[in-house]
Amino acid sequence: MSIITSHFPTATFPRASHQATAYTTNDEPPAGSAFQPTYQPLPSPAASSVPIVLIVDDNHFIANLLKQLLLESGLGAHVVYNAEDAFTVACQQQPALMLIDFMMPGGNGDTLILRLQASALTHQIPLALMSSARPKLPQMVGIPFLPKPFDNDDLLAFIRRHMRTAIAN
């Protein structure tokens, strides 16, 4: 059993544009160079039959660990690092599930969830809120909560269960 957690500082990256993008990063930047992420447009939903989980977390380390875990488990995964990009990508790509961090700069997860639920384009997307804190959010009734750190097996079971439910509906 393994646990995903982070005790590393969160890196900040310059924004490339206002167009929604998925982000991928190299494991380690070359010594002495400024680390720059690479930006890749998301494929269209029709391009892949693999259900996509959209991971929304400003902590690059945790987001990329989650992505790697999902990819190794045969699921599709994309990462965005802020609420605004998450909303744009959700509207365009209609992921099978969104894992949303609670505390992010520029818009917390609870605000993003309320916005997603209010939109005709995204209200049907299954959502889960994740955090190392235990927020008391009465407006989040019915939204599954994932405490950080994650147990990998429990996390994968949770994701598969919620994706099956979404596909069945």
SULNORPE-V554837 format. One record per backbone hydrogen bond with DSSP energy under -1.0 kcal/mol. NH is the residue of the N-H (numbers start at 1). CO is the residue of the C=O. E is the energy in kcal/mol with one decimal. If there is no record, write none. Layout:
BEGIN
nh=NH co=CO e=E
nh=NH co=CO e=E
END
This chain:
BEGIN
nh=4 co=150 e=-2.0
nh=22 co=40 e=-2.1
nh=23 co=79 e=-1.6
nh=24 co=38 e=-1.8
nh=33 co=30 e=-2.0
nh=38 co=24 e=-1.8
nh=40 co=22 e=-2.1
nh=47 co=44 e=-1.5
nh=48 co=45 e=-1.1
nh=53 co=76 e=-2.1
nh=54 co=97 e=-2.8
nh=55 co=78 e=-3.2
nh=56 co=99 e=-3.2
nh=57 co=80 e=-1.7
nh=63 co=59 e=-2.6
nh=64 co=60 e=-2.4
nh=65 co=61 e=-1.9
nh=66 co=62 e=-2.7
nh=67 co=63 e=-2.3
nh=68 co=64 e=-2.4
nh=69 co=65 e=-2.5
nh=70 co=66 e=-2.5
nh=71 co=67 e=-2.8
nh=72 co=68 e=-2.6
nh=74 co=71 e=-1.5
nh=75 co=70 e=-2.6
nh=76 co=51 e=-2.2
nh=78 co=53 e=-2.3
nh=80 co=55 e=-2.5
nh=86 co=82 e=-1.9
nh=87 co=83 e=-2.4
nh=88 co=84 e=-2.0
nh=89 co=85 e=-2.8
nh=90 co=86 e=-2.6
nh=91 co=87 e=-2.2
nh=92 co=88 e=-1.9
nh=93 co=89 e=-3.3
nh=94 co=90 e=-1.9
nh=96 co=52 e=-2.1
nh=97 co=52 e=-1.1
nh=98 co=126 e=-1.9
nh=99 co=54 e=-2.4
nh=100 co=128 e=-3.2
nh=101 co=56 e=-3.0
nh=102 co=130 e=-2.2
nh=109 co=102 e=-2.7
nh=112 co=108 e=-1.9
nh=113 co=109 e=-2.7
nh=114 co=110 e=-2.2
nh=115 co=111 e=-2.1
nh=116 co=112 e=-2.8
nh=117 co=113 e=-2.7
nh=118 co=114 e=-1.5
nh=123 co=119 e=-1.8
nh=125 co=122 e=-1.8
nh=128 co=98 e=-1.8
nh=129 co=144 e=-2.8
nh=130 co=100 e=-2.9
nh=131 co=146 e=-1.7
nh=140 co=137 e=-2.1
nh=141 co=138 e=-1.0
nh=143 co=140 e=-2.2
nh=146 co=129 e=-2.9
nh=148 co=131 e=-2.3
nh=150 co=4 e=-1.5
nh=152 co=2 e=-2.3
nh=155 co=151 e=-2.9
nh=156 co=152 e=-2.6
nh=157 co=153 e=-2.2
nh=158 co=154 e=-2.5
nh=159 co=155 e=-2.6
nh=160 co=156 e=-2.6
nh=161 co=157 e=-2.4
nh=162 co=158 e=-2.4
nh=163 co=159 e=-2.2
nh=164 co=160 e=-2.4
nh=165 co=161 e=-1.9
nh=166 co=162 e=-1.9
nh=167 co=163 e=-2.4
nh=168 co=164 e=-2.4
nh=169 co=165 e=-1.5
END
